[in-house]
């Protein structure tokens, strides 16, 4: 609608997003607003006008209050304004606030356009006699003229990479589209048509240009061509007073303005780049009001435009005011930038021109078919933030890349592949400013081969000693040949399920019956080879199950032997022996505290007086993050009420706090949280100190130990893709707190493949012992001596793969080191006596999950392991111990 005061802006009138000015010698006498507006538009349209008009003020133009909140703070707006009684270029925040004048010249400076990153501005000016194209920095410095000719040049727009500028010029007789380098060199004509070609706009990938081709005095069509001028084609027919096309940041649409409803006044419109889906995006809904398209917002959520308000006074048609406005794509409402009433031709651009980085996380060499999880992640160093991902896969080394997920905000999905096939994966990301990461050539981020079922087990002799370098004959054959490792273990990956046979033949050992396997799930199949001079008959127990009835049972606590087909070692059957109540016959569990189901596993420590201390975390039911709790069981058997000793902040990953007690009975607790790693301590007769951050980067806690003097030793894994890029050394770190209370600088332990943390323990002489796991490399050990020196890193276990469970380490009173760790679906134990070498890894039977250990003062090793890959009756947590020696 017309505003109350009228500012006559006659003479030179900018209409449609064109590029050259015309001089109207006389005002048009009004017969009707529509008639004269149509005549004025027609006259200006045929002469290709500039966004320029000289105000002849009759009254003050009303100012606008400004936009509502919610605009990206990583963008800027540039526009032309007559607020200083001359057309100058201004730069403002995305909401129009804090406008800064960039030009100061008596000539007209018009049609500014920003490059991506908001470092340069292109515009047109008649300061040298006719309209030419100029560029400058966004602070107004480094002004440079790019075009020099007698004809007018106008409508400059930057290519997405900032290396070229497309523009319109009449230097060859009529208006055509040209491109040039950003320094003005290599000016090249792209269109060659008798009609006027004006107002180019680049596609976001820089490969195409869209523009308006005017077919007559009132109609224009949208055209698209390749950036070199080839492949030109129309995507619309004639549209009345079509002008100001602008390509969307996501590359799918074009926005522009035209007289959509035939009432002379222009509306905003959007169309798909293939010419389909034309719709009106916003209609100002008033006579004497035009909407001139300016640009998309960098996040493609808004349209920024010039609202042009006309007026009739003394039977003459004038431009009353111009305002810079924005509307969302659904046209639900309209906001105005703060302005003076003489602001026009806005351009909205992102300050973030850096693409994000994404990658598919490393996968194991082999994965389970039938739906396995592929995970990916990304990092955006710019302020816009990641908007989405594209994930592709390739089958085989010579296959072609196929898009699996074209536009997803998820970071994990199940992939349904075929067994026996190898798949490679890669990912890329784009941010909210639509900066898109390019593919890294043909390179894959990771790859994996799919199998149906996995057979794991070990081959041992009659004494339980591992038999290495033994090939297994499996029919039908596995995907890869299976041979036992140094520890006697093996893994065989099968393409299909169903009936299989497994035969083990090793020179120097006796023969055994083939083992029959009906594969309907992953299966454990251990094998025992008898000696070559074996005197035991029917050792496979297939012939006569009654032969066990004559066995002598020495104690009532030992169960009668039974034949089983579940725990077989060779052939189809085996004899199962065991105690009726396995030592140490634990009592039934007793509930201590009533906590919700979102509690973590606890960590415990015992002080010198026999008090048992416990810490755990609980996800808060209201508010962010998790609370860290502490409780204690006194030597008399009573439990304290739990108390909160800290919080993780806004941290949503699974987190288990760690606890240690030093030689003074001071408790030390460490946990992961929003700010990094947190630490708190509690003297023997005191309260918990306020938590402090000891590692200020995203980290995953591995383990904690305390020595006799009060020193604290922490191992953790860096999880920041910025501070510790994936698969670059190091990832696992050691952090020490001296007894005086000072924290030392972290020391990297691994070579970049540390996976899920590490274990740490302090020996009786003050030596700090470490164990950690590296993906596809094995389990490693290193120690820091009391004098501050470090031992040479040693490999305890050589294996391919990784496990999600942490490694555990304990040191006996004699200084002997004991380690237990998980490898896929197995648990291993190894030890090293004082001054000795590491024992061969020993696979623990009936164990495939989480494990922990401790060594008492007598040198007895106590082990807790979990067994899940068995029947429901036998699934659970198992205890075992190992006598000294």
WOQUI-V860141 format. One record per backbone hydrogen bond with DSSP energy under -0.5 kcal/mol. CO is the residue of the C=O (numbers start at 1). NH is the residue of the N-H. E is the energy in kcal/mol with one decimal. If there is no record, write none. Layout:
co: <CO	CO>
nh: <NH	NH>
e: <E	E>
//
This chain:
co: <5	6	6	6	7	8	10	10	11	11	13	15	16	22	23	27	28	32	32	33	34	35	36	37	38	39	40	41	42	43	44	45	50	53	55	56	64	66	72	74	74	75	76	77	78	79	80	81	82	86	86	87	88	89	89	90	91	92	93	95	95	97	100	107	108	108	110	113	115	119	120	121	122	123	124	125	126	130	131	132	133	133	134	135	136	137	141	144	152	154	157	159	163	164	165	166	167	168	169	170	175	176	177	177	178	179	180	181	185	188	196	196	198	201	203	207	208	209	210	211	212	212	213	218	219	219	220	221	222	222	223	224	225	226	230	233	239	239	240	243	246	248	252	253	254	255	256	257	258	258	266	267	268	268	269	270	271	272	276	279	279	282	286	288	290	291	292	295	297	301	302	303	304	304	305	305	306	306	307	307	308	308	309	309	311	313	315	316	316	318	318	319	321	322	323	323	324	325	326	327	328	333	335	339	341	342	344	347	349	350	351	353	357	359	365	367	372	374	375	377	379	379	385	388	389	390	391	391	392	393	394	394	396	402	405	408	411	413	414	415	415	415	417	418	421	422	423	424	425	425	426	428	429	430	430	431	434	435	435	439	440	446	448	449	450	451	453	454	454	455	456	457	458	459	460	461	465	466	469	470	471	472	473	475	482	484	485	488	489	490	492	492	493	494	494	498	500	501	502	503	506	508	513	515	517	517	518	519	523	523	527	528	529	530	531	538	544	545	546	547	548	552	555	557	557	557	562	564	568	574	575	576	578	582	593	596	598	603	605	607	611	611	612	613	614	615	616	617	618	625	626	627	627	628	628	629	630	631	632	632	633	634	638	643	646	648	649	655	658	660	662	666	667	668	669	670	671	673	676	677	677	678	679	680	681	682	683	687	692	692	695	695	698	698	699	700	703	705	707	707	711	712	713	714	715	715	716	717	719	720	725	731	732	732	733	734	735	736	736	737	738	742	747	753	757	759	761	763	767	767	768	769	770	771	772	773	774	774	778	779	779	780	781	782	783	783	784	785	789	794	794	797	797	801	808	810	812	812	816	817	818	819	820	821	823	826	827	828	829	830	831	832	833	837	841	842	843	844	847	850	852	854	856	856	860	860	861	862	863	864	865	866	866	867	868	871	871	876	878	880	882>
nh: <7	8	58	59	9	56	12	54	13	24	15	18	18	24	25	29	317	31	36	37	38	39	40	41	42	43	44	45	46	47	47	48	52	55	57	8	339	336	75	351	352	94	349	92	347	90	344	88	85	84	88	109	81	102	103	79	100	77	96	67	338	93	91	109	110	126	124	122	118	138	115	136	113	134	110	132	129	128	153	125	146	147	123	144	121	140	137	135	170	168	166	162	182	159	180	157	178	154	176	173	197	169	190	191	167	188	165	184	181	179	198	214	212	210	206	227	203	225	201	223	198	214	221	241	215	216	239	213	235	236	211	233	209	229	226	224	220	242	259	257	255	251	273	248	271	246	269	243	260	267	291	258	281	282	256	279	254	275	272	270	281	268	289	310	308	293	306	304	300	329	297	327	294	295	307	325	292	308	309	323	290	310	320	321	318	316	30	313	318	311	320	9	309	343	307	325	337	305	335	303	331	328	326	64	322	82	80	78	76	117	353	355	379	377	449	451	415	413	361	359	357	381	432	430	408	428	404	405	426	402	396	424	399	393	391	389	376	374	416	371	372	417	370	421	450	396	448	394	445	446	392	390	437	387	388	434	436	356	431	441	443	425	423	367	420	369	494	456	523	492	525	490	527	467	529	464	461	468	471	484	505	474	503	501	472	469	488	459	485	457	455	494	479	452	453	519	517	475	515	473	509	532	571	502	500	519	520	498	456	525	460	530	462	510	534	541	547	548	549	550	551	554	558	559	580	581	576	574	526	564	577	562	559	585	595	599	619	615	613	610	607	613	633	605	631	603	629	600	627	620	648	618	629	645	646	616	643	614	634	640	612	637	634	630	628	674	651	657	670	668	665	662	682	660	680	658	678	676	673	694	695	671	692	669	689	667	686	683	679	694	677	697	719	720	701	717	715	713	663	710	707	737	705	735	702	703	733	700	721	724	728	718	749	750	716	747	714	738	744	712	741	738	734	775	773	771	769	766	763	769	784	761	782	759	780	755	777	778	774	796	797	772	794	770	785	791	768	788	785	781	796	779	799	776	820	818	764	815	812	832	810	830	808	828	826	823	844	821	842	819	839	817	836	833	843	829	845	847	827	866	864	862	813	859	856	862	882	854	880	852	878	848	849	876	870	874	875	867	865	863	861>
e: <-0.5	-0.6	-0.6	-0.5	-0.5	-4.6	-0.5	-0.8	-0.6	-0.8	-0.6	-0.9	-1.3	-0.6	-0.8	-0.5	-0.8	-0.5	-2.3	-2.7	-2.4	-2.1	-2.8	-2.9	-2.7	-2.7	-2.7	-3.2	-2.0	-0.7	-0.6	-1.0	-2.5	-0.7	-0.5	-0.9	-0.7	-0.5	-0.6	-2.8	-0.8	-0.7	-2.5	-3.1	-2.3	-2.8	-2.5	-2.3	-2.0	-0.6	-0.6	-1.9	-2.4	-3.2	-1.0	-2.1	-2.9	-2.3	-2.3	-0.9	-0.6	-2.8	-2.4	-0.5	-0.5	-1.2	-2.5	-3.0	-2.0	-1.2	-1.8	-1.9	-2.6	-3.0	-3.1	-2.2	-1.8	-0.6	-2.5	-1.9	-3.0	-1.1	-2.5	-2.7	-3.0	-2.0	-3.2	-2.4	-1.7	-3.0	-2.6	-2.1	-2.2	-2.8	-1.9	-2.3	-2.8	-2.9	-2.3	-1.8	-3.0	-2.1	-3.2	-1.2	-2.5	-3.4	-2.8	-2.4	-3.2	-2.3	-0.5	-2.3	-2.6	-2.8	-2.1	-2.4	-2.4	-2.4	-2.0	-2.6	-2.7	-0.5	-2.5	-3.7	-1.5	-1.4	-3.1	-2.6	-2.9	-1.1	-2.0	-2.2	-2.6	-2.4	-3.4	-2.5	-2.0	-1.5	-2.7	-2.2	-2.5	-1.9	-2.0	-2.8	-2.3	-2.3	-2.8	-2.0	-1.7	-3.2	-1.0	-2.0	-1.9	-1.5	-2.0	-2.2	-2.8	-2.2	-2.8	-2.4	-0.5	-2.4	-0.7	-3.4	-2.4	-0.6	-3.0	-3.3	-2.2	-1.3	-2.1	-1.9	-2.2	-1.6	-0.5	-2.8	-3.0	-0.7	-0.6	-2.1	-2.9	-0.5	-3.5	-1.4	-3.4	-0.9	-2.1	-2.4	-0.5	-2.8	-0.6	-0.6	-2.9	-1.7	-3.4	-0.6	-3.0	-2.6	-2.6	-2.7	-2.3	-0.6	-2.5	-1.1	-2.7	-2.4	-2.3	-2.5	-2.5	-2.8	-0.8	-0.5	-2.9	-2.1	-2.5	-2.3	-3.0	-1.9	-2.2	-2.3	-2.8	-0.6	-2.4	-2.0	-1.9	-2.1	-2.6	-2.0	-1.9	-2.7	-0.6	-3.0	-0.7	-2.4	-2.5	-2.5	-2.3	-3.0	-0.5	-0.6	-1.4	-1.2	-0.7	-1.7	-2.4	-2.6	-2.5	-2.3	-2.5	-1.5	-2.6	-2.5	-2.8	-2.7	-1.8	-2.2	-0.6	-0.6	-1.6	-1.8	-1.8	-2.9	-3.1	-2.7	-3.3	-3.5	-3.0	-0.5	-2.5	-2.8	-3.2	-2.2	-3.3	-2.6	-2.8	-2.0	-2.1	-0.6	-0.6	-1.9	-0.6	-0.8	-2.5	-2.2	-2.4	-1.5	-1.7	-2.1	-2.8	-1.5	-3.1	-0.6	-3.3	-3.2	-1.0	-2.8	-3.2	-2.1	-3.1	-2.7	-1.8	-0.8	-1.3	-2.6	-2.9	-0.8	-0.8	-2.6	-2.5	-0.5	-2.3	-0.5	-0.5	-2.8	-1.5	-1.7	-1.2	-1.1	-1.9	-0.8	-1.6	-0.7	-1.4	-0.5	-4.9	-0.6	-3.1	-1.7	-0.5	-2.7	-0.5	-1.5	-3.3	-2.4	-1.0	-1.2	-1.4	-2.2	-3.2	-1.6	-1.9	-0.6	-3.2	-1.9	-2.3	-2.4	-3.5	-3.0	-2.5	-2.1	-2.4	-2.3	-0.5	-2.9	-1.0	-1.6	-2.3	-2.9	-0.6	-2.4	-2.5	-2.2	-2.5	-2.2	-2.8	-3.6	-2.2	-0.5	-1.9	-2.8	-1.8	-2.0	-2.3	-2.0	-2.2	-2.7	-3.2	-0.7	-2.6	-2.6	-1.1	-1.8	-2.2	-2.9	-2.5	-2.9	-1.6	-0.6	-2.5	-0.6	-1.7	-1.1	-2.6	-0.7	-0.5	-2.9	-2.2	-3.3	-1.5	-1.0	-2.2	-2.9	-2.3	-3.1	-2.4	-1.5	-3.1	-3.0	-0.5	-2.7	-1.7	-2.9	-3.0	-0.8	-2.1	-2.3	-2.9	-0.5	-3.1	-2.3	-2.3	-2.6	-2.6	-2.8	-0.9	-2.0	-3.4	-1.9	-3.3	-0.6	-2.8	-2.0	-1.6	-3.2	-3.1	-1.7	-2.0	-2.0	-2.7	-2.3	-1.6	-2.0	-3.1	-2.6	-0.6	-2.6	-2.5	-2.2	-3.0	-2.9	-0.7	-1.9	-0.6	-2.9	-2.2	-2.9	-0.5	-1.8	-2.7	-2.4	-2.5	-2.2	-2.7	-2.8	-3.4	-2.1	-3.0	-2.1	-3.0	-2.8	-2.7	-2.5	-2.5	-0.5	-0.6	-2.0	-0.5	-0.5	-0.6	-1.3	-2.5	-3.1	-0.5	-1.9	-2.1	-0.5	-2.4	-1.9	-2.2	-2.1	-3.7	-2.7	-2.3	-2.1	-1.9	-0.8	-1.2	-2.8	-2.6	-3.2	-2.6>
//
